[in-house]
Amino acid sequence: MRVFISGDIEGCTGIVNWSKAGSPSSKHYDWPFARRMYTHDINAAIRGAKAAGAKHVVVKDSHNYCDNLLVDELEPGSELITGAGNSFDGMMHGIDSSFDCAMLVGYHSMAGTPNGMLDHALVGGLHRFWLNGVEAGEIAVSAACAGAYGVPLVLVSSDQAGCEEASAAIPEVRTYATKTSLGRFIAHLKHPSETGPGIERAAREAATSYKDIPPYVTEGPVTMRLQFRESHEAELAASLPQVERVDGYTVEWRGADFLEANRLAQVVYDLSIKARVLDG
């Protein structure tokens, strides 16, 4: 069995604010703690996948600049995709049809989710995102990317809001909540000694039953719509000939299928980052 794991930080054990869920800078002084907890949760999923019979586990670090996981502390026998650039499948870069199932560890709920821990839309600066007219977040987009390769999403770990979002999109998916969010920056946390075995157990059960879960497929043609927080980000994104500016903050584009639309999305995201730099 081959298992693909995509990881994020916001939904991991012990994370409740941006001082942790950030990057190595003075603004994010608690980032080393987040790295340890991120690695802790990913390792639990790896152990669960192996207990179910996985012989090949590939992990994609998908938070921020994608250089967070402590590779020397990862479970032996796993492989890691890390670093930024040339990620045409975004948070699922590296997945293909050879994998039997996919897991999302430490993900968060979409922007605007009530009591969603650190909720936001895909990458910094984005406000809202729609997939074929339905508002979506990183969970649905990653599930759809896996589904485009025929790979079922079998597990999501997150806070309780992210788990509920995953179950609403894919009723068969297994979930594990590392915490119960009481607001965007406050949560009732489970101890790492509980979340580790909990994620491991959920991953084992999910991987064991992967054949019972259908891939989450978004039929083409696919339309993606994105609303920025600042108008100059929409302005720069609309310089691409395939991208239409809907209003001052919103752009839209289409693809023949999900993968084509999602690969253009990665370029739009990169342009939005450049626009924020230009804004100082």
Accessible surface in RSA format (square Angstrom, percent):
REM  Atomic radii and reference values for relative SASA: ProtOr
REM  Chains: A
REM  Algorithm: Lee & Richards
REM  Probe-radius: 1.40
REM  Slices: 20
REM RES _ NUM      All-atoms   Total-Side   Main-Chain    Non-polar    All polar
REM                ABS   REL    ABS   REL    ABS   REL    ABS   REL    ABS   REL
RES MET A   1    57.60  29.8  20.33  13.5  37.26  88.7  27.09  23.0  30.51  40.4
RES ARG A   2    68.62  28.8  68.62  35.0   0.00   0.0  37.14  50.8  31.48  19.1
RES VAL A   3     0.00   0.0   0.00   0.0   0.00   0.0   0.00   0.0   0.00   0.0
RES PHE A   4     0.00   0.0   0.00   0.0   0.00   0.0   0.00   0.0   0.00   0.0
RES ILE A   5     0.00   0.0   0.00   0.0   0.00   0.0   0.00   0.0   0.00   0.0
RES SER A   6     0.00   0.0   0.00   0.0   0.00   0.0   0.00   0.0   0.00   0.0
RES GLY A   7     0.00   0.0   0.00   N/A   0.00   0.0   0.00   0.0   0.00   0.0
RES ASP A   8     4.15   2.9   4.15   4.1   0.00   0.0   0.00   0.0   4.15   4.1
RES ILE A   9     0.02   0.0   0.02   0.0   0.00   0.0   0.02   0.0   0.00   0.0
RES GLU A  10     5.15   3.0   5.09   3.9   0.06   0.1   0.00   0.0   5.15   4.2
RES GLY A  11     0.98   1.2   0.00   N/A   0.98   1.2   0.98   2.7   0.00   0.0
RES CYS A  12     0.02   0.0   0.02   0.0   0.00   0.0   0.02   0.1   0.00   0.0
RES THR A  13     0.71   0.5   0.71   0.7   0.00   0.0   0.71   1.0   0.00   0.0
RES GLY A  14     9.90  12.2   0.00   N/A   9.90  12.2   6.77  18.6   3.13   7.0
RES ILE A  15     0.00   0.0   0.00   0.0   0.00   0.0   0.00   0.0   0.00   0.0
RES VAL A  16    26.02  17.1  26.02  23.6   0.00   0.0  26.02  22.6   0.00   0.0
RES ASN A  17    44.09  30.4  44.09  42.6   0.00   0.0  16.66  40.1  27.43  26.5
RES TRP A  18    86.48  34.7  84.74  41.0   1.74   4.1  75.98  40.5  10.50  17.0
RES SER A  19    15.48  13.1  10.84  14.5   4.63  10.7  10.84  23.1   4.64   6.5
RES LYS A  20    31.93  15.6  31.93  19.6   0.00   0.0  11.49  10.3  20.44  21.8
RES ALA A  21     2.78   2.6   0.00   0.0   2.78   6.3   0.00   0.0   2.78   7.4
RES GLY A  22     2.72   3.4   0.00   N/A   2.72   3.4   2.72   7.5   0.00   0.0
RES SER A  23    19.26  16.3  19.26  25.7   0.00   0.0   5.08  10.8  14.18  19.9
RES PRO A  24    97.21  70.8  68.15  62.1  29.06 105.6  73.90  61.0  23.30 144.8
RES SER A  25    51.93  43.9  31.55  42.1  20.38  46.9  43.61  92.9   8.32  11.7
RES SER A  26   108.49  91.7  77.50 103.4  30.99  71.4  57.75 123.0  50.74  71.1
RES LYS A  27   162.39  79.2 141.40  86.8  20.99  50.0  94.63  85.2  67.76  72.2
RES HIS A  28    33.82  18.5  31.82  22.1   2.00   5.1  19.09  19.7  14.73  17.1
RES TYR A  29   163.21  76.2 136.99  77.9  26.21  68.2 106.02  79.7  57.19  70.5
RES ASP A  30    42.32  29.6  42.16  42.0   0.16   0.4   1.00   2.3  41.32  41.2
RES TRP A  31    20.48   8.2  20.48   9.9   0.00   0.0  20.48  10.9   0.00   0.0
RES PRO A  32    81.69  59.5  79.49  72.5   2.19   8.0  80.40  66.4   1.29   8.0
RES PHE A  33    56.31  28.2  53.72  33.3   2.60   6.8  54.33  32.9   1.99   5.7
RES ALA A  34     0.02   0.0   0.00   0.0   0.02   0.1   0.00   0.0   0.02   0.1
RES ARG A  35    56.27  23.6  56.27  28.7   0.00   0.0   3.53   4.8  52.74  32.0
RES ARG A  36   122.70  51.5 118.10  60.2   4.60  10.9  45.74  62.5  76.96  46.6
RES MET A  37    16.43   8.5  16.43  10.9   0.00   0.0  16.14  13.7   0.29   0.4
RES TYR A  38     0.00   0.0   0.00   0.0   0.00   0.0   0.00   0.0   0.00   0.0
RES THR A  39     3.10   2.2   3.10   3.1   0.00   0.0   3.10   4.2   0.00   0.0
RES HIS A  40    47.19  25.8  39.06  27.1   8.13  20.8  39.90  41.1   7.28   8.5
RES ASP A  41     0.01   0.0   0.01   0.0   0.00   0.0   0.00   0.0   0.01   0.0
RES ILE A  42     0.00   0.0   0.00   0.0   0.00   0.0   0.00   0.0   0.00   0.0
RES ASN A  43    16.30  11.2  16.30  15.8   0.00   0.0   1.57   3.8  14.73  14.2
RES ALA A  44     0.00   0.0   0.00   0.0   0.00   0.0   0.00   0.0   0.00   0.0
RES ALA A  45     0.00   0.0   0.00   0.0   0.00   0.0   0.00   0.0   0.00   0.0
RES ILE A  46     0.00   0.0   0.00   0.0   0.00   0.0   0.00   0.0   0.00   0.0
RES ARG A  47    79.56  33.4  74.72  38.1   4.84  11.5  37.05  50.6  42.51  25.8
RES GLY A  48     0.00   0.0   0.00   N/A   0.00   0.0   0.00   0.0   0.00   0.0
RES ALA A  49     0.00   0.0   0.00   0.0   0.00   0.0   0.00   0.0   0.00   0.0
RES LYS A  50    75.74  36.9  61.11  37.5  14.63  34.8  44.83  40.3  30.91  32.9
RES ALA A  51    64.20  59.0  22.49  34.7  41.71  94.9  35.41  49.9  28.79  76.3
RES ALA A  52    22.89  21.0   0.00   0.0  22.89  52.1   5.51   7.8  17.38  46.0
RES GLY A  53    31.47  38.8   0.00   N/A  31.47  38.8  26.42  72.5   5.04  11.3
RES ALA A  54     7.54   6.9   0.00   0.0   7.54  17.1   0.00   0.0   7.54  20.0
RES LYS A  55   179.23  87.4 144.85  88.9  34.38  81.9  96.47  86.8  82.76  88.2
RES HIS A  56    46.50  25.4  45.92  31.9   0.58   1.5  41.51  42.8   4.99   5.8
RES VAL A  57     1.03   0.7   0.82   0.7   0.21   0.5   0.82   0.7   0.21   0.6
RES VAL A  58    10.27   6.8  10.27   9.3   0.00   0.0  10.27   8.9   0.00   0.0
RES VAL A  59     0.00   0.0   0.00   0.0   0.00   0.0   0.00   0.0   0.00   0.0
RES LYS A  60     3.38   1.6   3.38   2.1   0.00   0.0   1.05   0.9   2.33   2.5
RES ASP A  61     0.05   0.0   0.05   0.1   0.00   0.0   0.00   0.0   0.05   0.1
RES SER A  62    10.84   9.2   0.08   0.1  10.76  24.8   0.53   1.1  10.30  14.4
RES HIS A  63     9.52   5.2   8.82   6.1   0.70   1.8   7.06   7.3   2.46   2.9
RES ASN A  64    75.26  51.9  32.61  31.5  42.65 102.7  17.28  41.6  57.98  56.0
RES TYR A  65   140.27  65.5 137.59  78.3   2.69   7.0  99.38  74.7  40.89  50.4
RES CYS A  66    16.39  12.4  16.35  18.2   0.03   0.1   0.00   0.0  16.39  17.7
RES ASP A  67    89.54  62.7  83.47  83.1   6.06  14.3  17.11  40.3  72.43  72.2
RES ASN A  68     3.90   2.7   3.82   3.7   0.08   0.2   0.00   0.0   3.90   3.8
RES LEU A  69     8.88   4.9   0.02   0.0   8.86  22.3   0.02   0.0   8.86  23.8
RES LEU A  70    34.84  19.4  32.86  23.5   1.97   5.0  34.84  24.5   0.00   0.0
RES VAL A  71    98.93  65.1  89.16  80.7   9.78  23.6  89.16  77.5   9.78  26.5
RES ASP A  72   124.26  87.0  84.98  84.6  39.29  92.9  47.91 112.8  76.35  76.1
RES GLU A  73    96.05  55.1  79.01  59.8  17.04  40.6  30.44  58.9  65.61  53.6
RES LEU A  74    18.36  10.2   5.70   4.1  12.66  31.8   5.70   4.0  12.66  34.1
RES GLU A  75    41.72  23.9  37.67  28.5   4.04   9.6   2.28   4.4  39.44  32.2
RES PRO A  76   106.98  78.0  96.37  87.9  10.61  38.6 106.69  88.1   0.29   1.8
RES GLY A  77    60.36  74.4   0.00   N/A  60.36  74.4  37.14 101.9  23.22  52.0
RES SER A  78    24.08  20.3   1.16   1.6  22.92  52.8   0.00   0.0  24.08  33.7
RES GLU A  79    94.38  54.2  88.75  67.1   5.63  13.4  39.09  75.6  55.29  45.1
RES LEU A  80    39.79  22.2   8.57   6.1  31.22  78.5   8.61   6.0  31.18  83.9
RES ILE A  81    55.11  31.4  51.76  38.6   3.34   8.1  55.11  39.7   0.00   0.0
RES THR A  82    68.44  48.7  42.19  42.8  26.26  62.6  40.16  53.9  28.29  42.8
RES GLY A  83    29.92  36.9   0.00   N/A  29.92  36.9  24.25  66.5   5.68  12.7
RES ALA A  84    74.46  68.5  35.44  54.7  39.02  88.8  38.32  54.0  36.14  95.7
RES GLY A  85    58.16  71.7   0.00   N/A  58.16  71.7  37.87 103.9  20.29  45.4
RES ASN A  86   133.09  91.8 105.72 102.2  27.37  65.9  40.56  97.6  92.53  89.4
RES SER A  87    30.41  25.7  21.62  28.9   8.79  20.3  16.39  34.9  14.03  19.6
RES PHE A  88    92.13  46.1  87.58  54.2   4.55  11.8  91.94  55.7   0.19   0.5
RES ASP A  89     3.10   2.2   1.37   1.4   1.74   4.1   0.00   0.0   3.10   3.1
RES GLY A  90    11.51  14.2   0.00   N/A  11.51  14.2  11.08  30.4   0.42   0.9
RES MET A  91    38.34  19.9  33.23  22.0   5.10  12.1  26.17  22.3  12.16  16.1
RES MET A  92     1.67   0.9   1.67   1.1   0.00   0.0   1.67   1.4   0.00   0.0
RES HIS A  93    32.88  18.0  32.88  22.9   0.00   0.0  12.01  12.4  20.87  24.3
RES GLY A  94    30.66  37.8   0.00   N/A  30.66  37.8  17.15  47.1  13.51  30.3
RES ILE A  95     6.61   3.8   0.00   0.0   6.61  15.9   0.00   0.0   6.61  17.9
RES ASP A  96    59.20  41.5  59.20  58.9   0.00   0.0  24.55  57.8  34.65  34.6
RES SER A  97    87.35  73.8  64.92  86.6  22.44  51.7  28.11  59.9  59.25  83.0
RES SER A  98    59.29  50.1  37.09  49.5  22.21  51.2  47.13 100.4  12.16  17.0
RES PHE A  99    10.93   5.5   3.13   1.9   7.81  20.3   3.28   2.0   7.65  21.9
RES ASP A 100    43.44  30.4  37.17  37.0   6.27  14.8   4.71  11.1  38.73  38.6
RES CYS A 101     0.00   0.0   0.00   0.0   0.00   0.0   0.00   0.0   0.00   0.0
RES ALA A 102     0.00   0.0   0.00   0.0   0.00   0.0   0.00   0.0   0.00   0.0
RES MET A 103     0.00   0.0   0.00   0.0   0.00   0.0   0.00   0.0   0.00   0.0
RES LEU A 104     0.00   0.0   0.00   0.0   0.00   0.0   0.00   0.0   0.00   0.0
RES VAL A 105     0.00   0.0   0.00   0.0   0.00   0.0   0.00   0.0   0.00   0.0
RES GLY A 106     0.00   0.0   0.00   N/A   0.00   0.0   0.00   0.0   0.00   0.0
RES TYR A 107     0.00   0.0   0.00   0.0   0.00   0.0   0.00   0.0   0.00   0.0
RES HIS A 108     0.76   0.4   0.74   0.5   0.02   0.1   0.76   0.8   0.00   0.0
RES SER A 109     0.00   0.0   0.00   0.0   0.00   0.0   0.00   0.0   0.00   0.0
RES MET A 110    42.07  21.8  42.06  27.8   0.01   0.0  30.52  26.0  11.55  15.3
RES ALA A 111    13.99  12.9   6.98  10.8   7.01  16.0   7.12  10.0   6.87  18.2
RES GLY A 112    66.73  82.3   0.00   N/A  66.73  82.3  40.74 111.8  25.99  58.2
RES THR A 113    31.33  22.3  20.99  21.3  10.34  24.6  21.60  29.0   9.73  14.7
RES PRO A 114   116.36  84.8  96.94  88.4  19.42  70.6 108.50  89.6   7.86  48.9
RES ASN A 115    77.60  53.5  68.94  66.6   8.66  20.9   3.69   8.9  73.91  71.4
RES GLY A 116     0.87   1.1   0.00   N/A   0.87   1.1   0.00   0.0   0.87   2.0
RES MET A 117     1.14   0.6   0.87   0.6   0.27   0.6   0.87   0.7   0.27   0.4
RES LEU A 118     0.00   0.0   0.00   0.0   0.00   0.0   0.00   0.0   0.00   0.0
RES ASP A 119    16.35  11.4  14.98  14.9   1.37   3.2   0.00   0.0  16.35  16.3
RES HIS A 120    26.50  14.5  26.21  18.2   0.28   0.7  15.63  16.1  10.86  12.6
RES ALA A 121     1.48   1.4   1.48   2.3   0.00   0.0   1.48   2.1   0.00   0.0
RES LEU A 122    16.70   9.3   7.42   5.3   9.27  23.3   8.04   5.6   8.65  23.3
RES VAL A 123    43.87  28.9  39.03  35.3   4.84  11.7  43.30  37.6   0.57   1.6
RES GLY A 124    46.37  57.2   0.00   N/A  46.37  57.2  35.36  97.0  11.00  24.6
RES GLY A 125    16.73  20.6   0.00   N/A  16.73  20.6   6.39  17.5  10.34  23.2
RES LEU A 126     2.17   1.2   0.00   0.0   2.17   5.5   0.00   0.0   2.17   5.8
RES HIS A 127    66.59  36.4  66.59  46.3   0.00   0.0  44.09  45.4  22.49  26.2
RES ARG A 128    87.04  36.5  86.41  44.0   0.63   1.5  10.28  14.0  76.76  46.5
RES PHE A 129     0.99   0.5   0.33   0.2   0.66   1.7   0.33   0.2   0.66   1.9
RES TRP A 130    42.62  17.1  42.51  20.6   0.12   0.3  25.93  13.8  16.70  27.1
RES LEU A 131    11.69   6.5   8.57   6.1   3.12   7.9   8.57   6.0   3.12   8.4
RES ASN A 132    64.41  44.4  40.24  38.9  24.16  58.2  26.70  64.3  37.71  36.4
RES GLY A 133    67.23  82.9   0.00   N/A  67.23  82.9  35.16  96.5  32.07  71.8
RES VAL A 134   103.97  68.4 101.05  91.5   2.92   7.0 103.97  90.3   0.00   0.0
RES GLU A 135    50.29  28.9  37.86  28.6  12.43  29.6  16.67  32.3  33.61  27.4
RES ALA A 136     6.34   5.8   4.33   6.7   2.01   4.6   4.89   6.9   1.46   3.9
RES GLY A 137     0.00   0.0   0.00   N/A   0.00   0.0   0.00   0.0   0.00   0.0
RES GLU A 138     3.07   1.8   2.58   2.0   0.49   1.2   0.49   0.9   2.58   2.1
RES ILE A 139     0.91   0.5   0.91   0.7   0.00   0.0   0.91   0.7   0.00   0.0
RES ALA A 140    11.49  10.6  11.33  17.5   0.16   0.4  11.47  16.1   0.02   0.1
RES VAL A 141    15.09   9.9  15.09  13.7   0.00   0.0  15.09  13.1   0.00   0.0
RES SER A 142     2.65   2.2   1.87   2.5   0.77   1.8   0.77   1.6   1.87   2.6
RES ALA A 143     0.54   0.5   0.18   0.3   0.36   0.8   0.26   0.4   0.28   0.7
RES ALA A 144     0.37   0.3   0.00   0.0   0.37   0.8   0.00   0.0   0.37   1.0
RES CYS A 145     1.09   0.8   1.09   1.2   0.00   0.0   1.09   2.8   0.00   0.0
RES ALA A 146     0.00   0.0   0.00   0.0   0.00   0.0   0.00   0.0   0.00   0.0
RES GLY A 147     4.23   5.2   0.00   N/A   4.23   5.2   0.00   0.0   4.23   9.5
RES ALA A 148    42.73  39.3   6.91  10.7  35.82  81.5  15.87  22.4  26.86  71.1
RES TYR A 149    44.78  20.9  32.95  18.7  11.82  30.8  34.54  26.0  10.24  12.6
RES GLY A 150    47.65  58.8   0.00   N/A  47.65  58.8  25.65  70.4  22.00  49.3
RES VAL A 151     0.70   0.5   0.62   0.6   0.08   0.2   0.64   0.6   0.06   0.2
RES PRO A 152    10.72   7.8  10.72   9.8   0.00   0.0  10.72   8.8   0.00   0.0
RES LEU A 153     1.38   0.8   0.11   0.1   1.27   3.2   0.11   0.1   1.27   3.4
RES VAL A 154     0.00   0.0   0.00   0.0   0.00   0.0   0.00   0.0   0.00   0.0
RES LEU A 155     0.00   0.0   0.00   0.0   0.00   0.0   0.00   0.0   0.00   0.0
RES VAL A 156     0.00   0.0   0.00   0.0   0.00   0.0   0.00   0.0   0.00   0.0
RES SER A 157     0.00   0.0   0.00   0.0   0.00   0.0   0.00   0.0   0.00   0.0
RES SER A 158     0.00   0.0   0.00   0.0   0.00   0.0   0.00   0.0   0.00   0.0
RES ASP A 159     0.80   0.6   0.80   0.8   0.00   0.0   0.10   0.2   0.70   0.7
RES GLN A 160    39.85  22.3  39.05  28.5   0.79   1.9  26.23  55.8  13.62  10.3
RES ALA A 161     5.61   5.2   2.86   4.4   2.75   6.3   3.47   4.9   2.14   5.7
RES GLY A 162     0.00   0.0   0.00   N/A   0.00   0.0   0.00   0.0   0.00   0.0
RES CYS A 163    10.29   7.8   9.57  10.7   0.72   1.7   9.57  24.2   0.72   0.8
RES GLU A 164   114.37  65.7 105.39  79.7   8.98  21.4  48.11  93.1  66.26  54.1
RES GLU A 165    26.78  15.4  17.82  13.5   8.96  21.3  23.42  45.3   3.36   2.7
RES ALA A 166     0.03   0.0   0.00   0.0   0.03   0.1   0.03   0.0   0.00   0.0
RES SER A 167    44.52  37.6  39.27  52.4   5.25  12.1  27.27  58.1  17.25  24.2
RES ALA A 168    88.44  81.3  50.52  78.0  37.91  86.2  63.08  88.8  25.36  67.2
RES ALA A 169    36.40  33.5  12.38  19.1  24.03  54.7  21.87  30.8  14.54  38.5
RES ILE A 170     6.99   4.0   5.89   4.4   1.10   2.6   6.99   5.0   0.00   0.0
RES PRO A 171   106.31  77.5  79.42  72.4  26.90  97.8  82.33  68.0  23.99 149.1
RES GLU A 172    83.62  48.0  63.82  48.3  19.80  47.1  38.16  73.8  45.46  37.1
RES VAL A 173    11.14   7.3   0.00   0.0  11.14  26.8   0.00   0.0  11.14  30.2
RES ARG A 174    94.92  39.9  90.68  46.2   4.23  10.1  17.65  24.1  77.27  46.8
RES THR A 175    46.66  33.2  22.88  23.2  23.78  56.7   0.12   0.2  46.54  70.4
RES TYR A 176    23.91  11.2  20.85  11.9   3.06   8.0  22.24  16.7   1.67   2.1
RES ALA A 177    24.10  22.2  19.70  30.4   4.40  10.0  19.70  27.7   4.40  11.7
RES THR A 178     0.15   0.1   0.00   0.0   0.15   0.4   0.00   0.0   0.15   0.2
RES LYS A 179     0.65   0.3   0.00   0.0   0.65   1.5   0.65   0.6   0.00   0.0
RES THR A 180    62.82  44.7  62.52  63.4   0.30   0.7  34.05  45.7  28.78  43.5
RES SER A 181     2.89   2.4   0.00   0.0   2.89   6.6   0.00   0.0   2.89   4.0
RES LEU A 182   101.72  56.6  78.79  56.4  22.92  57.6  80.49  56.5  21.23  57.1
RES GLY A 183    15.08  18.6   0.00   N/A  15.08  18.6  15.08  41.4   0.00   0.0
RES ARG A 184    87.87  36.9  78.16  39.8   9.71  23.1  35.84  49.0  52.03  31.5
RES PHE A 185   103.09  51.6  85.83  53.2  17.26  44.9  85.85  52.0  17.24  49.3
RES ILE A 186    99.59  56.7  97.29  72.5   2.30   5.5  99.59  71.7   0.00   0.0
RES ALA A 187    19.30  17.7   0.00   0.0  19.30  43.9   0.00   0.0  19.30  51.1
RES HIS A 188   129.25  70.6 120.83  84.0   8.42  21.5  70.17  72.3  59.08  68.7
RES LEU A 189    76.57  42.6  53.10  38.0  23.48  59.0  53.10  37.3  23.48  63.2
RES LYS A 190    64.98  31.7  58.41  35.8   6.57  15.6  40.78  36.7  24.20  25.8
RES HIS A 191   120.88  66.1 111.54  77.5   9.34  23.9  87.72  90.4  33.16  38.6
RES PRO A 192    42.45  30.9  41.24  37.6   1.22   4.4  41.45  34.2   1.01   6.3
RES SER A 193    80.40  67.9  56.74  75.7  23.66  54.5  48.76 103.8  31.64  44.3
RES GLU A 194    93.82  53.9  86.27  65.3   7.56  18.0  36.63  70.8  57.20  46.7
RES THR A 195     0.00   0.0   0.00   0.0   0.00   0.0   0.00   0.0   0.00   0.0
RES GLY A 196     2.03   2.5   0.00   N/A   2.03   2.5   2.03   5.6   0.00   0.0
RES PRO A 197    70.79  51.6  66.53  60.6   4.26  15.5  68.83  56.8   1.96  12.2
RES GLY A 198     2.71   3.3   0.00   N/A   2.71   3.3   1.72   4.7   0.99   2.2
RES ILE A 199     0.00   0.0   0.00   0.0   0.00   0.0   0.00   0.0   0.00   0.0
RES GLU A 200    45.67  26.2  45.67  34.6   0.00   0.0   4.97   9.6  40.70  33.2
RES ARG A 201   114.77  48.2 114.39  58.3   0.39   0.9  34.40  47.0  80.37  48.7
RES ALA A 202     9.77   9.0   7.97  12.3   1.80   4.1   9.63  13.6   0.14   0.4
RES ALA A 203     0.00   0.0   0.00   0.0   0.00   0.0   0.00   0.0   0.00   0.0
RES ARG A 204    88.21  37.0  88.21  45.0   0.00   0.0  23.26  31.8  64.95  39.4
RES GLU A 205    67.07  38.5  61.75  46.7   5.31  12.6  23.59  45.6  43.48  35.5
RES ALA A 206     0.00   0.0   0.00   0.0   0.00   0.0   0.00   0.0   0.00   0.0
RES ALA A 207     0.04   0.0   0.00   0.0   0.04   0.1   0.00   0.0   0.04   0.1
RES THR A 208    94.88  67.5  69.94  70.9  24.95  59.5  65.18  87.6  29.70  44.9
RES SER A 209    27.08  22.9  22.23  29.7   4.84  11.2  24.37  51.9   2.71   3.8
RES TYR A 210    39.46  18.4  39.13  22.3   0.33   0.8  21.09  15.8  18.37  22.6
RES LYS A 211   170.26  83.1 135.87  83.4  34.38  81.9  84.36  75.9  85.89  91.5
RES ASP A 212   111.16  77.9  87.24  86.8  23.92  56.6  32.65  76.8  78.51  78.3
RES ILE A 213     9.73   5.5   5.14   3.8   4.59  11.1   5.52   4.0   4.20  11.4
RES PRO A 214    73.77  53.8  65.07  59.3   8.70  31.6  70.99  58.6   2.78  17.3
RES PRO A 215    49.98  36.4  38.52  35.1  11.46  41.7  38.52  31.8  11.46  71.2
RES TYR A 216    60.92  28.4  55.62  31.6   5.30  13.8  32.04  24.1  28.88  35.6
RES VAL A 217    82.08  54.0  54.31  49.2  27.77  66.9  54.32  47.2  27.76  75.3
RES THR A 218    24.48  17.4  11.39  11.5  13.09  31.2  11.94  16.0  12.54  19.0
RES GLU A 219   131.28  75.4 122.62  92.8   8.66  20.6  59.96 116.0  71.32  58.2
RES GLY A 220    40.23  49.6   0.00   N/A  40.23  49.6   5.73  15.7  34.50  77.3
RES PRO A 221   106.98  78.0  96.05  87.6  10.93  39.7  96.06  79.3  10.92  67.8
RES VAL A 222     0.13   0.1   0.00   0.0   0.13   0.3   0.13   0.1   0.00   0.0
RES THR A 223    35.62  25.3  35.14  35.6   0.47   1.1  17.98  24.2  17.64  26.7
RES MET A 224     0.35   0.2   0.35   0.2   0.00   0.0   0.21   0.2   0.14   0.2
RES ARG A 225    82.90  34.8  82.62  42.1   0.28   0.7  14.40  19.7  68.49  41.5
RES LEU A 226     0.00   0.0   0.00   0.0   0.00   0.0   0.00   0.0   0.00   0.0
RES GLN A 227    41.98  23.5  41.98  30.7   0.00   0.0   2.94   6.2  39.05  29.6
RES PHE A 228     2.92   1.5   0.00   0.0   2.92   7.6   0.00   0.0   2.92   8.3
RES ARG A 229   120.12  50.4  99.64  50.8  20.48  48.8  45.22  61.8  74.90  45.4
RES GLU A 230    84.77  48.7  84.74  64.1   0.02   0.1  12.33  23.8  72.44  59.1
RES SER A 231    52.15  44.1  50.46  67.3   1.68   3.9  16.48  35.1  35.67  50.0
RES HIS A 232    50.27  27.5  46.24  32.1   4.03  10.3  38.04  39.2  12.23  14.2
RES GLU A 233     0.80   0.5   0.78   0.6   0.02   0.0   0.00   0.0   0.80   0.7
RES ALA A 234     0.00   0.0   0.00   0.0   0.00   0.0   0.00   0.0   0.00   0.0
RES GLU A 235   110.71  63.6 102.94  77.9   7.77  18.5  26.55  51.4  84.16  68.7
RES LEU A 236    43.91  24.5  42.28  30.2   1.63   4.1  43.85  30.8   0.06   0.2
RES ALA A 237     0.00   0.0   0.00   0.0   0.00   0.0   0.00   0.0   0.00   0.0
RES ALA A 238    29.41  27.0  11.56  17.8  17.85  40.6  12.04  17.0  17.37  46.0
RES SER A 239    78.52  66.3  43.36  57.9  35.16  81.0  45.31  96.5  33.21  46.5
RES LEU A 240    34.38  19.1  33.76  24.2   0.62   1.6  33.96  23.8   0.43   1.1
RES PRO A 241   128.17  93.4  87.03  79.3  41.14 149.6  99.78  82.4  28.39 176.4
RES GLN A 242   106.44  59.5  83.58  61.1  22.86  54.4  46.40  98.8  60.04  45.5
RES VAL A 243    11.58   7.6   0.00   0.0  11.58  27.9   1.09   0.9  10.49  28.5
RES GLU A 244    92.39  53.0  85.51  64.7   6.89  16.4  38.91  75.3  53.49  43.7
RES ARG A 245    93.35  39.2  68.13  34.7  25.22  60.0  33.47  45.7  59.88  36.3
RES VAL A 246    56.14  36.9  27.76  25.1  28.39  68.4  30.64  26.6  25.50  69.2
RES ASP A 247    75.44  52.8  61.99  61.7  13.45  31.8  44.68 105.1  30.76  30.7
RES GLY A 248    34.31  42.3   0.00   N/A  34.31  42.3  24.03  65.9  10.28  23.0
RES TYR A 249   110.95  51.8 110.95  63.1   0.00   0.0  64.19  48.2  46.76  57.6
RES THR A 250     3.90   2.8   3.90   3.9   0.00   0.0   2.63   3.5   1.26   1.9
RES VAL A 251     0.00   0.0   0.00   0.0   0.00   0.0   0.00   0.0   0.00   0.0
RES GLU A 252    15.99   9.2  15.68  11.9   0.31   0.7   0.03   0.1  15.97  13.0
RES TRP A 253     1.07   0.4   0.00   0.0   1.07   2.5   1.07   0.6   0.00   0.0
RES ARG A 254   138.02  58.0 118.70  60.5  19.33  46.0  49.45  67.6  88.57  53.7
RES GLY A 255     3.72   4.6   0.00   N/A   3.72   4.6   3.57   9.8   0.15   0.3
RES ALA A 256    72.07  66.3  50.21  77.5  21.86  49.7  57.12  80.4  14.95  39.6
RES ASP A 257    69.60  48.8  69.60  69.3   0.00   0.0  26.29  61.9  43.31  43.2
RES PHE A 258     4.25   2.1   2.63   1.6   1.62   4.2   2.63   1.6   1.62   4.6
RES LEU A 259    31.03  17.3  30.94  22.1   0.08   0.2  30.94  21.7   0.08   0.2
RES GLU A 260    94.27  54.1  84.92  64.2   9.35  22.3  38.78  75.0  55.49  45.3
RES ALA A 261     0.42   0.4   0.00   0.0   0.42   1.0   0.42   0.6   0.00   0.0
RES ASN A 262     2.87   2.0   2.87   2.8   0.00   0.0   0.00   0.0   2.87   2.8
RES ARG A 263    90.17  37.9  84.87  43.3   5.30  12.6  29.27  40.0  60.91  36.9
RES LEU A 264    24.38  13.6  19.64  14.1   4.74  11.9  22.97  16.1   1.41   3.8
RES ALA A 265     0.00   0.0   0.00   0.0   0.00   0.0   0.00   0.0   0.00   0.0
RES GLN A 266    32.43  18.1  31.50  23.0   0.94   2.2  13.98  29.8  18.46  14.0
RES VAL A 267    67.65  44.5  66.74  60.4   0.90   2.2  67.65  58.8   0.00   0.0
RES VAL A 268     0.00   0.0   0.00   0.0   0.00   0.0   0.00   0.0   0.00   0.0
RES TYR A 269    15.54   7.3  15.54   8.8   0.00   0.0  14.58  11.0   0.96   1.2
RES ASP A 270    93.00  65.1  86.08  85.7   6.92  16.4  26.33  62.0  66.67  66.5
RES LEU A 271    33.25  18.5  32.98  23.6   0.27   0.7  33.25  23.4   0.00   0.0
RES SER A 272     0.00   0.0   0.00   0.0   0.00   0.0   0.00   0.0   0.00   0.0
RES ILE A 273    64.36  36.6  64.36  47.9   0.00   0.0  64.36  46.3   0.00   0.0
RES LYS A 274   114.64  55.9 110.14  67.6   4.51  10.7  61.16  55.1  53.48  57.0
RES ALA A 275     1.43   1.3   1.26   2.0   0.16   0.4   1.43   2.0   0.00   0.0
RES ARG A 276    74.25  31.2  65.33  33.3   8.93  21.3  42.12  57.6  32.13  19.5
RES VAL A 277   109.14  71.8  92.99  84.2  16.15  38.9  99.58  86.5   9.56  25.9
RES LEU A 278   127.59  71.1  94.32  67.5  33.27  83.6  98.21  69.0  29.38  79.1
RES ASP A 279    96.76  67.8  66.01  65.7  30.75  72.7  10.39  24.5  86.37  86.1
RES GLY A 280   102.24 126.1   0.00   N/A 102.24 126.1  55.28 151.7  46.97 105.2
END  Absolute sums over single chains surface
CHAIN  1 A    11459.6       8944.1       2515.5       6421.7       5038.0
END  Absolute sums over all chains
TOTAL         11459.6       8944.1       2515.5       6421.7       5038.0
